Amino acid sequence: MKASALSRALKDAKWGIEERVLHTGQHYSDNMAGSFVKELDLPRAHHALTVSTDPAERMGQMMGGIQAAIRKDQPAAVLLFGDTDSTLAGAWAASRECIPAVHIEAGLRSFDRRMPEEINRILTDSLSDLLFCPSEAAVRLLADEGISTGVRNTVRVEVSGDLMLDTARFFGGQPVAPSADAKSVLLTMHRPSNVDNPERLAAWISNIGQAAKSRGWQVIFPVHPRTAKMAEIALGARWKEVMGEQNIQVKEPAGYLQMIEWLKQVRQVWTDSGGLQKEAYFMHRPAVILRNSSEWTELLDSGVAALCPETTDLHDCIDRMENQMQSMDFNVPLYGDGNAAQFIAQTLYDWLKK
């Protein structure tokens, strides 16, 4: 979603910037990665890696593959998005090849180092030369770690806003007020802390089902491949039917446009995803975050999202979001004005000239 917005901006010939794309192979499901590439009209990959499903082996393979691509293409900079293992692999490879690294979505911190993404963020930011932050809060967090413009000779930190807002608006993601009688909720859950332990996953499903049935709500649940695998262990071969009996509608992994449409229909979002927290905000929907921390601290501070670290806390979190709905202000520009891609393109152009 982030790459889509910037790629559209970089197509403008006035920048004179050639973008070459490397797909690390980290996301292997065509229902997920494949559909997003097609829907968002992303440029074709000039390099595509084949990697292991084992995290340690995959990291080494991605590092080596990216390093080889850098040596072949000799780019002026390596552009990195987000906080995945691919992001860190790219930062490492750029550093080893003495090529500047540009990190988009820099400065986020959940302060939970049990999350692989938190380690990826910290290390990528420390290796990067140009850092684009989605918010002022992210700039302050980097400064607390000694990363700011002028502190190191090559470092430049900028507030760009959030590319995901650009993408949402471009593809028709305009906020609409929820219907007064809306009876559906959008659920996503895939983090290891929630789904890799069968007992914990079963407890989440039980409490989600109870919460939905007690309120007469239907839960729309596009199931991540990781979650589907563990659900069969946790709930048995009939896991889809078991969820259906608890008002949980099991769906295949959904593309971006389908997620946007669901966001327009539902009254709340329940998720452990990082990106969906923001997309709920962009679409003016409260989010119950099924984690004990969030890297998007602005959402918590503004009261449009609430942490729900334990399965038994779900009812209270849902009620809190319902009770606060009327006082929520979704119009505060926490993540810019939807023009982050143009700002990043202009800054890249100026920076590369120097």
N, C-alpha and C positions, 0 to 999 in steps of 0.2 A: 504493500500500500504506500509506503514511503517512497520507494524507488519509482513508482508510477508517476507521481507528481513531478519529481525532479527530472525524469527522462523527458516528459513533455516540454518542460522549460528549456532543457538543453538542446532540443531539436532546433531552436531558433538559431539561425545562421549567424546572428550578430555576435554570439558568444565565441564562435570559433573553437568550441570544445568538442572533441570527439569522445564519445562514451563507448567503452568496450566492457561487455558484461561477462562476468564469470559466475556460473552456478555451481555451488560447492557440492550439491547432491545431498545436503543435510535433510531436506524435506522430501521424502520419497513417495508420498501418496499423491497420485494424479488427481484424486478428488479434491485435494487441498491445494498443493503447489500448482498443479497443472491448470486447474480451473482459474486460479487467481491470475496466472500469466496470461491466459486467453482473455479473460474479462477486462483486465486492466490494460490490455494492449501494450504489454511490456516488450522492449526490444529483445530480439533473439539473443541467446547466449553465444558469445564468441568462444568461450571455454566452458566445458561441462565436465565435472569430476564424477567418478564412480567411487563411492566410499562405503566403508563398513557401517553396520548398525551398532557396533560396539563403540561407546563414546570415546574411549582412549585411542583406539585404533583410528577412528574417524578423524579425530583432531589432528593426529600426525599426518594422515593422508591429505587433509585439507591444507595444512600448513605447507606441505611439500608441493601440492598441486598449484596453490596460489603463487608460491615462490617461483615455480617454473614459468607460470604465465607472465609474471612480472619481468623475468629475464627475457622472455620472448618479445613482449610488447613494448618494454621500456617506457612505461607511462610516466607522466609528470607527477601524478599523485594516485593514491589508492583510496577510493571512496567506500566508506563502511557505514552500514545502517544498523541501528538498534543494539541488541545485547545477546545475540545468539553465539553459539560456539563458532559459527562461520565468521562472525564479526571479529572475535579475538584472534582467530587463525589469520585473518587478513591483516590485522594490526601487527602481529608477530612477523609475518612474511615481509610486510613493507619495511619494518624496522631492520630486519636482517639484510635487506637489499638497499638500505639507506634511501628509501623512497618516502616522501612525506605521506602521512596518513591523515585523512579527513574523516572525523567521526560525526555522523548526524544522529541526533538524539543523545547528545552527551550530557553528563552531569546528573543523571538520575541515580538515586540511591534509595533502597528499601531498608538498609541497615540490617539485613538478614543474610548473613554469609552462608547460610545453608542452601540458599538458592544459587544454582550455577550461574544464572544471569547476573547476579550481583557481582560475582568475581569477574565475569566477562566485562562488565561496565567499568569496574575500577581499573583493570589492567589495560583495557582499550583506551580509556581516557589518558592514562599515564603514558601511553606510547604515541598518542596522536599529536599532530602539529597544528591542525585547524579543527576547532570544536564548535559545532553548532548546537546550541541548547534550545529546547522547546519553550523554556520559561525563565524568568528572572531567578526563581528559586534554584533552578539547576546551576545557574552561574554562581550563585552564592555557595552552593555545595562544593563546586570545583575550587573556589577560592579558599574554602576551609581546608582543602587538601593541598594547597599551594600551587594550584593550576589556574593561572590567569594570564591575561595578555601582559607581556613585559616581564614576567617573573622568570621565564626561560626564554632564551634568545629567539627560538623558533615558534613559540606557542602564540596562538591567537584564539580568543574565545568570543563568540558572537551569540546574541539572542536572535533566533531565526523565526520563532513560532514553530508550529507542528505541521509537518508535511501530511500527516493523516487527515488533518482538517481540510487541507487543499483537496485531497482525494475524495473525501466524503462529499464536499460541496460539488465538485466536478461531476460526480456520478449520481447526482440527484439526491444526495443525503441532506435535504433541507429539513429542519426540525418541524414536526407537527405535534400539536397538543394531543395527549392520549385521550381516547374516548372515555367518557365518564363510566361506561359499562365495560371497559376493556377487562377481559378475564384471562389474559395470557401473560406468560413470563418467558424470557429467553435465558436459557441456562447453557453455560459451557464449563467444562471441568476436565483438565488434562494434566495438571502439575503432579509430579511424583509424590509430593507430600500428601496429596489428597487421594490419588488413585492407585498407587503402587502397593499399598497395604489393603488387602481385600476386606478386612474388617472395617477399616475406616471408610472405604468406598461404600460398603453396604450401609454403614451408619448414615453417610451423607444422603444416599438414595432414600433411605427410610424417612429421614427427617424432611427432605425436600418433598417427598410424596405426601407426608402428613400435613405439611404447611400448605401445599397446593389444594388438597382435598378439603381441608378445613375452611378454606376461603372460596371454594368453588372455582379455582383457577386451573388452567391447563398450562403445562410446562413444555415449551419447545426445546428439545435437546439434540442439537447436531453433535454426534458422538465422535470424538477424536479416536483414531485407530488405537492409540495407547490405552484409552479408557475402555474401548470395546473389548480389547483383549483381557483386561483385568475384570471387567463386569461379568464375563462368563465364569471366571474363577470365583468371584464374590457372590453371584446370584444364581449360578447354574446355567445350563444350556438354554433355559427359557427366559434369559435375562431381559430380553426385549418385552416379552409378555408381562413379566413381573413389573417392569417400569410402567407399562401401559395401564396396568391395574391400579397404579398409584398416580394417575393423571399426568404421567410423563410421556410425551410423544417422542419416541426415538426417531431421529432423522439421520440421514447420511451426512458426512462432512459437507458443509455448504460453502458456496462461493461468496465472493464479496457482495455482489448485488443482492443476493438472497438475504444475507445478514442485514443489509441496510433496510430491506423491506420488512423483515421481522422487527427490527428496532422501531419502525414506524407504528407497528401494531400493538406492541406489548406495553404493559404498565410499569414493569421493573425488569432489571437485568441482574441475574445471579451468575457470578463468574469468578474464576481464578486466573483469567487471562489478563495480561497487561494492556494490550491494545483495546480490548473490548470495554475496559473501564472508561477510556477516553471516548470511544465511539458512542457509548451510552450518553455521555455528557454532551457530545456534539448534537445528538438527537433529542436532547432534553429528557432523558430518562434516568431515574435514580438507580444506583448500582449497589448491590450487596456483594462485597468482595470476599470470596471464600478463602481467605488467607489471613495470616496474623500481621502482615505488613503490606505496604504498597509503595512502589517507586513514584507514583503520581500523587504526591502529598498534597498538592493544591486541591484535588478533588475532595480529600478528607477535610481539609481546613475550611473549604467553602460549604460543607454539609451536604453535598450532592451524592456522596458515596459513604459507605460505612464498612468497616472491617468486621468480618465474621469468622474468627479463627477456629471455632469449634462447632461441630455438627449440632450440638444442643443449643447454640446461640441463635440459630437461624430464625426462629419465630420472633424473638426480640428485635433482631436486625430488620426484618421485614416490616414489623409494626412501626419501628422508628422511621424508616423511609416513607411509609404511608402517612404518618402523622406530620412529617416535615415537608411533604410534597408542596403544599401551598406556599410555603415560605422560601422554597429553593429558587435561587437566581441563576439561571443557566446562560444569561446574557453577558456575564463578566468574561472578557476575552482572556481567559487563563493561558491560552496557547496560540495567541496571535489572531490575525484577521483572515486567514485562509490564503495568504500570499507568500507563504514561506518559500516556495520553490523559486519564485522570482528573486527573492532576497538572496538565497543561497547561490543561485546561478550568477548573479551580479558580483557577489563577494568572491566566489571561486575565480571568476574572470579577472578581477582586480588582483587577487592574491597570486594567481598563476603568472600574470604578467611580470610580477616582481621577482 
